[in-house]
């Protein structure tokens, strides 16, 4: 599934100096729409990684909490990839597949980032929050 995204990205990069900046709000070809969807997903993935890193930093003194977060994130990544493989299955082999897959990955990744960022806003004394409040 990631091969299709990588192939689209490689196609974009291969155009080198001739490539123009994509105007995703005006994308009209399937290739441009695929590339724009991939670009959006990559941004969301970077945001997710930043939120995860912030949480791991906050949990540096809680080995059990850090281990549990790692396990949860690994399971979530497995779920996200499987869910998106399933939900984009109707377009497998088609030109829209990379776009549909990237859109699913982007949507679920944004939702997970929101969940992780909420843990960073726990207030002192909130026993329902597994992450210590910011000192």
MIZATI-616011 format. One record per residue: residue number from 1; residue in one letter; x negated, y, z negated of N, C-alpha, C in turn. Coordinates in steps of 0.001 Angstrom, whole numbers, plus 500000, padded with zeros to 6 digits. Atoms other than C-alpha are relative to their C-alpha. Last residue first. Example, Ala and Ser with C-alpha at 12.3 -4.5 7.8 and 13.67 -1.06 7.14 Angstrom:
<rs>
<r seq="2" type="S" n_x="500820" n_y="498810" n_z="500060" ca_x="486330" ca_y="498940" ca_z="492860" c_x="500770" c_y="501090" c_z="499270"/>
<r seq="1" type="A" n_x="499110" n_y="498810" n_z="500000" ca_x="487700" ca_y="495500" ca_z="492200" c_x="499100" c_y="501200" c_z="500000"/>
</rs>
This chain:
<rs>
<r seq="135" type="X" n_x="500463" n_y="499299" n_z="501205" ca_x="494170" ca_y="521067" ca_z="464434" c_x="499979" c_y="501509" c_z="500191"/>
<r seq="134" type="X" n_x="501240" n_y="499293" n_z="499698" ca_x="496327" ca_y="519718" ca_z="467238" c_x="499568" c_y="500788" c_z="498769"/>
<r seq="133" type="X" n_x="499810" n_y="498604" n_z="499580" ca_x="498936" ca_y="517397" ca_z="465849" c_x="498642" c_y="500639" c_z="500226"/>
<r seq="132" type="X" n_x="500096" n_y="498969" n_z="501032" ca_x="497982" ca_y="513744" ca_z="465658" c_x="500185" c_y="501405" c_z="500581"/>
<r seq="131" type="X" n_x="501183" n_y="499175" n_z="499762" ca_x="499315" ca_y="511472" ca_z="468381" c_x="499929" c_y="501098" c_z="498941"/>
<r seq="130" type="X" n_x="501220" n_y="500762" n_z="500260" ca_x="501688" ca_y="508586" ca_z="467657" c_x="498702" c_y="500794" c_z="500154"/>
<r seq="129" type="X" n_x="500996" n_y="499707" n_z="498977" ca_x="504741" ca_y="510852" ca_z="467275" c_x="498686" c_y="499282" c_z="499675"/>
<r seq="128" type="X" n_x="499618" n_y="500742" n_z="498797" ca_x="507773" ca_y="509579" ca_z="465370" c_x="498990" c_y="500199" c_z="501128"/>
<r seq="127" type="X" n_x="500379" n_y="501409" n_z="500127" ca_x="506195" ca_y="510600" ca_z="462061" c_x="500393" c_y="499167" c_z="501216"/>
<r seq="126" type="X" n_x="499073" n_y="500741" n_z="499146" ca_x="506335" ca_y="514286" ca_z="462989" c_x="499576" c_y="498533" c_z="500014"/>
<r seq="125" type="X" n_x="498972" n_y="500672" n_z="500782" ca_x="504476" ca_y="515761" ca_z="459986" c_x="501010" c_y="499209" c_z="500825"/>
<r seq="124" type="X" n_x="500496" n_y="500576" n_z="501247" ca_x="502462" ca_y="518287" ca_z="461981" c_x="501172" c_y="499385" c_z="499232"/>
<r seq="123" type="X" n_x="500187" n_y="499089" n_z="501120" ca_x="504134" ca_y="518949" ca_z="465301" c_x="499527" c_y="499231" c_z="498775"/>
<r seq="122" type="X" n_x="499466" n_y="500492" n_z="501267" ca_x="503651" ca_y="516866" ca_z="468391" c_x="499699" c_y="501005" c_z="498888"/>
<r seq="121" type="X" n_x="499275" n_y="498908" n_z="500666" ca_x="502921" ca_y="518911" ca_z="471499" c_x="500626" c_y="499563" c_z="498684"/>
<r seq="120" type="X" n_x="500975" n_y="498981" n_z="500394" ca_x="500225" ca_y="516646" ca_z="472961" c_x="500646" c_y="501161" c_z="499248"/>
<r seq="119" type="X" n_x="500747" n_y="500502" n_z="501154" ca_x="502663" ca_y="513738" ca_z="472987" c_x="498998" c_y="501037" c_z="499487"/>
<r seq="118" type="X" n_x="499127" n_y="499838" n_z="501168" ca_x="504908" ca_y="515797" ca_z="475274" c_x="499304" c_y="499499" c_z="498742"/>
<r seq="117" type="X" n_x="500166" n_y="498622" n_z="500483" ca_x="501998" ca_y="516033" ca_z="477751" c_x="500882" c_y="500254" c_z="498767"/>
<r seq="116" type="X" n_x="501287" n_y="499909" n_z="500696" ca_x="502014" ca_y="512243" ca_z="478076" c_x="499791" c_y="501392" c_z="499419"/>
<r seq="115" type="X" n_x="499936" n_y="500793" n_z="501233" ca_x="505732" ca_y="512134" ca_z="478889" c_x="498703" c_y="500129" c_z="499202"/>
<r seq="114" type="X" n_x="499130" n_y="499256" n_z="500919" ca_x="505460" ca_y="514980" ca_z="481418" c_x="500098" c_y="499270" c_z="498656"/>
<r seq="113" type="X" n_x="500798" n_y="498875" n_z="500481" ca_x="502527" ca_y="513206" ca_z="483040" c_x="500797" c_y="500821" c_z="499005"/>
<r seq="112" type="X" n_x="500909" n_y="500525" n_z="501031" ca_x="504628" ca_y="510056" ca_z="483268" c_x="499136" c_y="501118" c_z="499417"/>
<r seq="111" type="X" n_x="499202" n_y="500339" n_z="501188" ca_x="507402" ca_y="511932" ca_z="485090" c_x="499101" c_y="499487" c_z="498872"/>
<r seq="110" type="X" n_x="499606" n_y="498743" n_z="500652" ca_x="504932" ca_y="513532" ca_z="487500" c_x="500787" c_y="499721" c_z="498725"/>
<r seq="109" type="X" n_x="501192" n_y="499452" n_z="500637" ca_x="503435" ca_y="510119" ca_z="488231" c_x="500306" c_y="501308" c_z="499296"/>
<r seq="108" type="X" n_x="500224" n_y="500743" n_z="501242" ca_x="506860" ca_y="508621" ca_z="488905" c_x="498783" c_y="500526" c_z="499243"/>
<r seq="107" type="X" n_x="498870" n_y="499817" n_z="500918" ca_x="507733" ca_y="511315" ca_z="491441" c_x="499755" c_y="499306" c_z="498660"/>
<r seq="106" type="X" n_x="500020" n_y="498624" n_z="500503" ca_x="504314" ca_y="511360" ca_z="493108" c_x="501089" c_y="500211" c_z="498950"/>
<r seq="105" type="X" n_x="501139" n_y="499900" n_z="500919" ca_x="504126" ca_y="507587" ca_z="493472" c_x="499958" c_y="501379" c_z="499356"/>
<r seq="104" type="X" n_x="499655" n_y="500784" n_z="501189" ca_x="507609" ca_y="507576" ca_z="495001" c_x="498893" c_y="500106" c_z="498958"/>
<r seq="103" type="X" n_x="498942" n_y="499259" n_z="500697" ca_x="506760" ca_y="510405" ca_z="497399" c_x="500416" c_y="499267" c_z="498728"/>
<r seq="102" type="X" n_x="500600" n_y="498870" n_z="500728" ca_x="503491" ca_y="508711" ca_z="498304" c_x="501038" c_y="500790" c_z="499225"/>
<r seq="101" type="X" n_x="500801" n_y="500531" n_z="501108" ca_x="505289" ca_y="505474" ca_z="499213" c_x="499409" c_y="501138" c_z="499170"/>
<r seq="100" type="X" n_x="499045" n_y="500530" n_z="500971" ca_x="507912" ca_y="507247" ca_z="501301" c_x="499262" c_y="499460" c_z="498777"/>
<r seq="99" type="X" n_x="499284" n_y="498889" n_z="500615" ca_x="505262" ca_y="509291" ca_z="503099" c_x="500929" c_y="499509" c_z="498896"/>
<r seq="98" type="X" n_x="500906" n_y="499258" n_z="500888" ca_x="502951" ca_y="506348" ca_z="503755" c_x="500689" c_y="501153" c_z="499277"/>
<r seq="97" type="X" n_x="500392" n_y="500727" n_z="501208" ca_x="505911" ca_y="504255" ca_z="505011" c_x="499039" c_y="500782" c_z="499103"/>
<r seq="96" type="X" n_x="499603" n_y="499233" n_z="501184" ca_x="507257" ca_y="506867" ca_z="507436" c_x="499548" c_y="499334" c_z="498701"/>
<r seq="95" type="X" n_x="500815" n_y="498792" n_z="500095" ca_x="505355" ca_y="505438" ca_z="510418" c_x="500329" c_y="500833" c_z="498766"/>
<r seq="94" type="X" n_x="499533" n_y="498851" n_z="499231" ca_x="506857" ca_y="502017" ca_z="509898" c_x="499141" c_y="501233" c_z="499777"/>
<r seq="93" type="X" n_x="500343" n_y="500157" n_z="498591" ca_x="505184" ca_y="498806" ca_z="508817" c_x="500428" c_y="501172" c_z="500866"/>
<r seq="92" type="X" n_x="501272" n_y="500692" n_z="499766" ca_x="506929" ca_y="498786" ca_z="505470" c_x="499778" c_y="499794" c_z="501494"/>
<r seq="91" type="X" n_x="500726" n_y="499306" n_z="498935" ca_x="509818" ca_y="501284" ca_z="505540" c_x="498663" c_y="499342" c_z="500328"/>
<r seq="90" type="X" n_x="499171" n_y="499884" n_z="498805" ca_x="512354" ca_y="499245" ca_z="503596" c_x="499301" c_y="500683" c_z="501161"/>
<r seq="89" type="X" n_x="500041" n_y="501213" n_z="499181" ca_x="509675" ca_y="498267" ca_z="501117" c_x="500815" c_y="500063" c_z="501276"/>
<r seq="88" type="X" n_x="500373" n_y="499571" n_z="498648" ca_x="509342" ca_y="501812" ca_z="499800" c_x="499992" c_y="498827" c_z="500978"/>
<r seq="87" type="X" n_x="499078" n_y="498966" n_z="499507" ca_x="511307" ca_y="501032" ca_z="496636" c_x="499656" c_y="500493" c_z="501399"/>
<r seq="86" type="X" n_x="498630" n_y="500475" n_z="499787" ca_x="509529" ca_y="497731" ca_z="496064" c_x="500869" c_y="501072" c_z="500649"/>
<r seq="85" type="X" n_x="500093" n_y="501008" n_z="498935" ca_x="505981" ca_y="498961" ca_z="496566" c_x="501395" c_y="499478" c_z="500331"/>
<r seq="84" type="X" n_x="500102" n_y="499268" n_z="498731" ca_x="506924" ca_y="502029" ca_z="494505" c_x="499835" c_y="499059" c_z="501186"/>
<r seq="83" type="X" n_x="498726" n_y="499335" n_z="499716" ca_x="508149" ca_y="499894" ca_z="491633" c_x="499956" c_y="500706" c_z="501345"/>
<r seq="82" type="X" n_x="499042" n_y="501037" n_z="499606" ca_x="505082" ca_y="497649" ca_z="491756" c_x="501342" c_y="500611" c_z="500372"/>
<r seq="81" type="X" n_x="500407" n_y="500524" n_z="498700" ca_x="502687" ca_y="500620" ca_z="491754" c_x="500973" c_y="498943" c_z="500505"/>
<r seq="80" type="X" n_x="499838" n_y="498964" n_z="498960" ca_x="504538" ca_y="502371" ca_z="488952" c_x="499686" c_y="499449" c_z="501376"/>
<r seq="79" type="X" n_x="498578" n_y="499790" n_z="499718" ca_x="504868" ca_y="499199" ca_z="486837" c_x="500190" c_y="500981" c_z="501154"/>
<r seq="78" type="X" n_x="499544" n_y="501224" n_z="499334" ca_x="501157" ca_y="498368" ca_z="487117" c_x="501474" c_y="500136" c_z="500388"/>
<r seq="77" type="X" n_x="500558" n_y="499952" n_z="498642" ca_x="500274" ca_y="501962" ca_z="486287" c_x="500438" c_y="498778" c_z="500808"/>
<r seq="76" type="X" n_x="499217" n_y="499030" n_z="499243" ca_x="502642" ca_y="501817" ca_z="483287" c_x="499498" c_y="500082" c_z="501444"/>
<r seq="75" type="X" n_x="498706" n_y="500616" n_z="499682" ca_x="501038" ca_y="498614" ca_z="482016" c_x="500854" c_y="500945" c_z="500837"/>
<r seq="74" type="X" n_x="500280" n_y="501074" n_z="499046" ca_x="497568" ca_y="500184" ca_z="482220" c_x="501298" c_y="499325" c_z="500437"/>
<r seq="73" type="X" n_x="500272" n_y="499362" n_z="498709" ca_x="498859" ca_y="503334" ca_z="480551" c_x="499727" c_y="498954" c_z="501074"/>
<r seq="72" type="X" n_x="498748" n_y="499448" n_z="499466" ca_x="500460" ca_y="501381" ca_z="477710" c_x="499783" c_y="500604" c_z="501388"/>
<r seq="71" type="X" n_x="499154" n_y="501129" n_z="499602" ca_x="497314" ca_y="499314" ca_z="477152" c_x="501305" c_y="500495" c_z="500635"/>
<r seq="70" type="X" n_x="500619" n_y="500632" n_z="498825" ca_x="495106" ca_y="502412" ca_z="477140" c_x="500869" c_y="498858" c_z="500519"/>
<r seq="69" type="X" n_x="499758" n_y="499104" n_z="498851" ca_x="497515" ca_y="504186" ca_z="474782" c_x="499406" c_y="499393" c_z="501268"/>
<r seq="68" type="X" n_x="498586" n_y="500121" n_z="499623" ca_x="497481" ca_y="501193" ca_z="472423" c_x="500339" c_y="500892" c_z="501188"/>
<r seq="67" type="X" n_x="499837" n_y="501310" n_z="499362" ca_x="493688" ca_y="501090" ca_z="472417" c_x="501440" c_y="499806" c_z="500465"/>
<r seq="66" type="X" n_x="500638" n_y="499906" n_z="498681" ca_x="493515" ca_y="504830" ca_z="471715" c_x="500169" c_y="498690" c_z="500766"/>
<r seq="65" type="X" n_x="499150" n_y="499178" n_z="499142" ca_x="496022" ca_y="504462" ca_z="468863" c_x="499442" c_y="500101" c_z="501413"/>
<r seq="64" type="X" n_x="498800" n_y="500778" n_z="499732" ca_x="494035" ca_y="501596" ca_z="467344" c_x="500941" c_y="500769" c_z="500937"/>
<r seq="63" type="X" n_x="500313" n_y="501064" n_z="499034" ca_x="490759" ca_y="503488" ca_z="467697" c_x="501229" c_y="499174" c_z="500361"/>
<r seq="62" type="X" n_x="498981" n_y="501032" n_z="500222" ca_x="492168" ca_y="506584" ca_z="465984" c_x="499804" c_y="498897" c_z="501044"/>
<r seq="61" type="X" n_x="500204" n_y="500541" n_z="501341" ca_x="489346" ca_y="509122" ca_z="465596" c_x="500994" c_y="498894" c_z="499648"/>
<r seq="60" type="X" n_x="501390" n_y="500472" n_z="500158" ca_x="489116" ca_y="509847" ca_z="469335" c_x="499725" c_y="499386" c_z="498626"/>
<r seq="59" type="X" n_x="499986" n_y="501283" n_z="500719" ca_x="492922" ca_y="510021" ca_z="469632" c_x="498593" c_y="499468" c_z="499711"/>
<r seq="58" type="X" n_x="499275" n_y="499799" n_z="501251" ca_x="493023" ca_y="513719" ca_z="470555" c_x="499984" c_y="498744" c_z="499141"/>
<r seq="57" type="X" n_x="500830" n_y="499120" n_z="500836" ca_x="490335" ca_y="513097" ca_z="473159" c_x="500660" c_y="500203" c_z="498645"/>
<r seq="56" type="X" n_x="501088" n_y="500838" n_z="500503" ca_x="492314" ca_y="510146" ca_z="474521" c_x="499052" c_y="500822" c_z="499117"/>
<r seq="55" type="X" n_x="499474" n_y="500889" n_z="501049" ca_x="495348" ca_y="512386" ca_z="474772" c_x="498897" c_y="499141" c_z="499400"/>
<r seq="54" type="X" n_x="499701" n_y="499164" n_z="501166" ca_x="493445" ca_y="515084" ca_z="476676" c_x="500519" c_y="499150" c_z="498842"/>
<r seq="53" type="X" n_x="501296" n_y="499664" n_z="500609" ca_x="492022" ca_y="512433" ca_z="479025" c_x="500210" c_y="500850" c_z="498747"/>
<r seq="52" type="X" n_x="500487" n_y="501215" n_z="500648" ca_x="495527" ca_y="511108" ca_z="479701" c_x="498677" c_y="500284" c_z="499282"/>
<r seq="51" type="X" n_x="499172" n_y="500188" n_z="501195" ca_x="496801" ca_y="514613" ca_z="480447" c_x="499525" c_y="498780" c_z="499212"/>
<r seq="50" type="X" n_x="500368" n_y="498950" n_z="500961" ca_x="493885" ca_y="515251" ca_z="482830" c_x="500792" c_y="499839" c_z="498700"/>
<r seq="49" type="X" n_x="501302" n_y="500352" n_z="500563" ca_x="494431" ca_y="511912" ca_z="484578" c_x="499539" c_y="501026" c_z="498971"/>
<r seq="48" type="X" n_x="499810" n_y="501145" n_z="500896" ca_x="498109" ca_y="512693" ca_z="485040" c_x="498679" c_y="499638" c_z="499322"/>
<r seq="47" type="X" n_x="499341" n_y="499467" n_z="501197" ca_x="497310" ca_y="516122" ca_z="486512" c_x="500213" c_y="498894" c_z="498960"/>
<r seq="46" type="X" n_x="501040" n_y="499245" n_z="500719" ca_x="494849" ca_y="514511" ca_z="488940" c_x="500569" c_y="500583" c_z="498708"/>
<r seq="45" type="X" n_x="500882" n_y="500989" n_z="500605" ca_x="497540" ca_y="511981" ca_z="489919" c_x="498878" c_y="500684" c_z="499215"/>
<r seq="44" type="X" n_x="499306" n_y="500550" n_z="501163" ca_x="500030" ca_y="514794" ca_z="490497" c_x="499127" c_y="498981" c_z="499279"/>
<r seq="43" type="X" n_x="499972" n_y="498932" n_z="500998" ca_x="497568" ca_y="516553" ca_z="492791" c_x="500653" c_y="499485" c_z="498719"/>
<r seq="42" type="X" n_x="501368" n_y="499862" n_z="500531" ca_x="496895" ca_y="513310" ca_z="494655" c_x="499920" c_y="501085" c_z="498935"/>
<r seq="41" type="X" n_x="500258" n_y="501092" n_z="500933" ca_x="500645" ca_y="512714" ca_z="495020" c_x="498619" c_y="500124" c_z="499374"/>
<r seq="40" type="X" n_x="499204" n_y="499735" n_z="501205" ca_x="501193" ca_y="516142" ca_z="496559" c_x="499747" c_y="498918" c_z="498947"/>
<r seq="39" type="X" n_x="500624" n_y="498857" n_z="500671" ca_x="498358" ca_y="515581" ca_z="499050" c_x="500730" c_y="500319" c_z="498689"/>
<r seq="38" type="X" n_x="501209" n_y="500513" n_z="500646" ca_x="499734" ca_y="512161" ca_z="499956" c_x="499308" c_y="501097" c_z="499207"/>
<r seq="37" type="X" n_x="499536" n_y="500826" n_z="501116" ca_x="503158" ca_y="513658" ca_z="500634" c_x="498804" c_y="499426" c_z="499240"/>
<r seq="36" type="X" n_x="499509" n_y="499088" n_z="501041" ca_x="501520" ca_y="516363" ca_z="502744" c_x="500483" c_y="499227" c_z="498777"/>
<r seq="35" type="X" n_x="501146" n_y="499355" n_z="500630" ca_x="499538" ca_y="513804" ca_z="504715" c_x="500422" c_y="500928" c_z="498867"/>
<r seq="34" type="X" n_x="500729" n_y="501028" n_z="500751" ca_x="502594" ca_y="511677" ca_z="505440" c_x="498847" c_y="500627" c_z="499226"/>
<r seq="33" type="X" n_x="499184" n_y="500293" n_z="501172" ca_x="504610" ca_y="514770" ca_z="506433" c_x="499335" c_y="498936" c_z="499133"/>
<r seq="32" type="X" n_x="500118" n_y="498880" n_z="500937" ca_x="501787" ca_y="515858" ca_z="508722" c_x="500807" c_y="499750" c_z="498732"/>
<r seq="31" type="X" n_x="501365" n_y="500011" n_z="500531" ca_x="501640" ca_y="512420" ca_z="510335" c_x="499811" c_y="501119" c_z="498986"/>
<r seq="30" type="X" n_x="500057" n_y="501025" n_z="501039" ca_x="505412" ca_y="512313" ca_z="510675" c_x="498610" c_y="499941" c_z="499377"/>
<r seq="29" type="X" n_x="500319" n_y="501318" n_z="499467" ca_x="505333" ca_y="515582" ca_z="512553" c_x="499930" c_y="499009" c_z="498841"/>
<r seq="28" type="X" n_x="498966" n_y="500451" n_z="499067" ca_x="507201" ca_y="518711" ca_z="511481" c_x="499691" c_y="498645" c_z="500625"/>
<r seq="27" type="X" n_x="500441" n_y="501238" n_z="499348" ca_x="505401" ca_y="519973" ca_z="508408" c_x="501117" c_y="499474" c_z="500891"/>
<r seq="26" type="X" n_x="499606" n_y="499959" n_z="498592" ca_x="506624" ca_y="523518" ca_z="507725" c_x="499546" c_y="498754" c_z="500753"/>
<r seq="25" type="X" n_x="498609" n_y="499556" n_z="499948" ca_x="506633" ca_y="523522" ca_z="503905" c_x="500509" c_y="500066" c_z="501438"/>
<r seq="24" type="X" n_x="499084" n_y="501097" n_z="500301" ca_x="503513" ca_y="521398" ca_z="504116" c_x="501465" c_y="500419" c_z="500011"/>
<r seq="23" type="X" n_x="498934" n_y="499188" n_z="500580" ca_x="501502" ca_y="524031" ca_z="505864" c_x="501145" c_y="499031" c_z="499743"/>
<r seq="22" type="X" n_x="498616" n_y="500462" n_z="499874" ca_x="498440" ca_y="521926" ca_z="506438" c_x="500950" c_y="500985" c_z="499333"/>
<r seq="21" type="X" n_x="499382" n_y="500171" n_z="501306" ca_x="495208" ca_y="523837" ca_z="506771" c_x="501457" c_y="499609" c_z="500216"/>
<r seq="20" type="X" n_x="499458" n_y="498761" n_z="500514" ca_x="493906" ca_y="523266" ca_z="510242" c_x="500589" c_y="499714" c_z="498635"/>
<r seq="19" type="X" n_x="498829" n_y="500075" n_z="500876" ca_x="491689" ca_y="520422" ca_z="511194" c_x="500411" c_y="501386" c_z="499543"/>
<r seq="18" type="X" n_x="498824" n_y="499645" n_z="499216" ca_x="489362" ca_y="521046" ca_z="514108" c_x="501260" c_y="500012" c_z="499144"/>
<r seq="17" type="X" n_x="499915" n_y="498549" n_z="499877" ca_x="486408" ca_y="521166" ca_z="511759" c_x="501239" c_y="500428" c_z="500770"/>
<r seq="16" type="X" n_x="501093" n_y="499103" n_z="500349" ca_x="486918" ca_y="517547" ca_z="510796" c_x="500299" c_y="501462" c_z="500156"/>
<r seq="15" type="X" n_x="499816" n_y="498889" n_z="499081" ca_x="489652" ca_y="515596" ca_z="512625" c_x="499047" c_y="501145" c_z="499693"/>
<r seq="14" type="X" n_x="500733" n_y="500255" n_z="498769" ca_x="488269" ca_y="512583" ca_z="510840" c_x="500137" c_y="501140" c_z="500987"/>
<r seq="13" type="X" n_x="501386" n_y="499582" n_z="500177" ca_x="489472" ca_y="513990" ca_z="507524" c_x="499191" c_y="499840" c_z="501280"/>
<r seq="12" type="X" n_x="500027" n_y="498559" n_z="500227" ca_x="493116" ca_y="513777" ca_z="508568" c_x="498562" c_y="500502" c_z="499899"/>
<r seq="11" type="X" n_x="499635" n_y="499386" n_z="498728" ca_x="492723" ca_y="510307" ca_z="509994" c_x="499926" c_y="501512" c_z="499891"/>
<r seq="10" type="X" n_x="501185" n_y="500117" n_z="499155" ca_x="490923" ca_y="509257" ca_z="506828" c_x="500246" c_y="500629" c_z="501360"/>
<r seq="9" type="X" n_x="500966" n_y="499003" n_z="500474" ca_x="493813" ca_y="510603" ca_z="504742" c_x="498740" c_y="499967" c_z="500859"/>
<r seq="8" type="X" n_x="499489" n_y="498688" n_z="499616" ca_x="496311" ca_y="508649" ca_z="506830" c_x="499028" c_y="501095" c_z="499587"/>
<r seq="7" type="X" n_x="500140" n_y="499889" n_z="498545" ca_x="494214" ca_y="505508" ca_z="506513" c_x="500479" c_y="501359" c_z="500480"/>
<r seq="6" type="X" n_x="501416" n_y="499747" n_z="499708" ca_x="493864" ca_y="506019" ca_z="502771" c_x="499782" c_y="500165" c_z="501501"/>
<r seq="5" type="X" n_x="500284" n_y="498628" n_z="500429" ca_x="497630" ca_y="506336" ca_z="502407" c_x="498564" c_y="500356" c_z="500343"/>
<r seq="4" type="X" n_x="499300" n_y="499108" n_z="499072" ca_x="498204" ca_y="503204" ca_z="504459" c_x="499728" c_y="501455" c_z="499653"/>
<r seq="3" type="X" n_x="500740" n_y="500012" n_z="498743" ca_x="495536" ca_y="501351" ca_z="502500" c_x="500649" c_y="500951" c_z="500997"/>
<r seq="2" type="X" n_x="500895" n_y="498839" n_z="500015" ca_x="497172" ca_y="502389" ca_z="499226" c_x="499189" c_y="500085" c_z="501287"/>
<r seq="1" type="X" n_x="499183" n_y="498817" n_z="500000" ca_x="500000" ca_y="500000" ca_z="500000" c_x="499140" c_y="501245" c_z="500000"/>
</rs>
